[in-house]
Amino acid sequence: MQPTIDRILQAINECKDPIKNTVARNKRDAILDEIGMQLLDKSRIEVESYAKDDDQLQALSWFYTRFVHFKVSNRPIKKME
């Protein structure tokens, strides 16, 4: 899990000015979207527990909210038969 967390933090840090640099933002978002799909079964607490400081905690919280939480909450509900 630590290598995945490192990839998340690296992608976030590489995009210095996401408002003005749309190419870098789109690249970052594509990477984070792919990682987010792999972490759908992980809880927010589990992902955020890998933060080493407040900056990393904030970055991982933002990542989880944007790229995992909304995907989990929008998944179709399986009907019981």
N, C-alpha and C positions, 0 to 999 in steps of 0.2 A: 504493500500500500504506500510506503514511503516514496518509492520512485514515481508513483502517480501524483502524489502531493507535490513533489518537486517539479514535475512537468506543469502542473496547474500554476504554481507560483512563478515559474520561469515564463510561461506564456503571458501572465498578467504583467510581470515586470518588463517584458520586452516591448510592450505597447505603452510608450511614455505619454502620449497625448491622444487618447482615443477620440476626442471630439474633433480635432483637426485632421488627424491621420486616419482616414477611413480605410485605406488599404491595410494598414497594420491592425486596425480594429477588426476588420472582417477576417483576417488571418487568425487573430487571437480567438475570436468567437467561434470559428470553425474548429480549432483545436479543442477549445473548452467544451463545445457542444459534443464532440466525439467522446471526450473523457466523461462528460456528464452522463451520457448514455450507458457507460460502463459502471457507473456508481448508483444506478437507480435503486439498488437493494441496500445501500448504505444509509445510515441515519445521519442527520446533521451533526449530532454529538460525536459520532464516530469520525466523520471527516474533519471537524473542527478540532478534535483532540490532538491532531498532528501539528498544530500551530506551535511555534517556538516562542513567539512574542505577540504583542498586540497587533502589529501590522499584518503579520501572517494570519492571525485570527480574523481580522477584518476582511482580508482578501479571500480567505476560504469561506467565510460567511456569505460574502457577495457572490462568489462562485456557486455555492450550494443553492442560494435563493434563485439565481438566474438560470442556472443550467441543470439543476436536479429537481428542486422542489416543485416547480411548475409542471415539469414533465410527469412527476409522480402523481400530482393531484389531478392531472388531465388524462390519465390512463383510463381506458374503458373498464368498467366494473364487470367482472365475470359473473354471469348468472348461474345460480345453483340449479341443477337439474333434479 
